[in-house]
Amino acid sequence: MKGEKLFKDGNFDEAQPLLENYLKSSPNHLRTLEYLGDIASQNKVWDKSLVYYKKLKKVKPTEANYYYKYGGALAMKSLEVNKIKALGLVSEIRSSFEKAIVLNPKHIEARWALIELNLQLPGIVGGSESEAIKYSSELREISPVDGYLSQGHIDEYFDRYLEAEKQYKRAILIGGSKVCYQTLADFYKNKMKQPDKANKVWEEYKNKNK
């Protein structure tokens, strides 16, 4: 399918009309629905992406990623509406991510999303550091690197910089990916205001990957 190839090549504007046309004859085609939802999300047209992701949940209610993507689009929409309307979306956002975890107990991204949700929300509407830590602990069981990175993120959010630094260093020790080094370098540069340390982190990464 030409629309699928264009999508995978990142040519979303060209792919969209072809995919929409294909959907007319195959309205329940999962990949086409997902591609169109992803294109709408890429273009930040959240209401449109939600229509596609909602249809995906209806057609295949056992797929965790559809709930994760629906929750993510709803969360992004909540940032663009007034506060009262945004608060009204919180329950559905949370339940979408939780459903993704029920369907796929090893879903990493949904746990990251719930950590962020619990950090950003005030306590009166369900924000909770202990809940964020719970999901971080679950991540450590599934993916130790994500566990340390997420715990560091929580510590950084609450200005526990020494603890955050330790967690990020642990992530580098067991993971060693560019993401791990980037996280620690950004932490030194933006939070600790120590650009020299950030540069040293990058030097270490470059030397390791020569």
Secondary structure, DSSP 8 states (H G I E B T S, - for coil): -HHHHHHHTT-HHHHHHHHHHHHHH-TT-HHHHHHHHHHHHHTT-HHHHHHHHHHHHHH-TT-HHHHHHHHHHHHHHHTTS-HHHHHHHHHHHHHHHHHHHHH-TT-HHHHHHHHHHHHHS-GGGT--HHHHHHHHHHHHHH-HHHHHHHHHHHHHHTT-HHHHHHHHHHHHHHT--HHHHHHHHHIIIIIS--HHHHHHHHHHHHHHT-
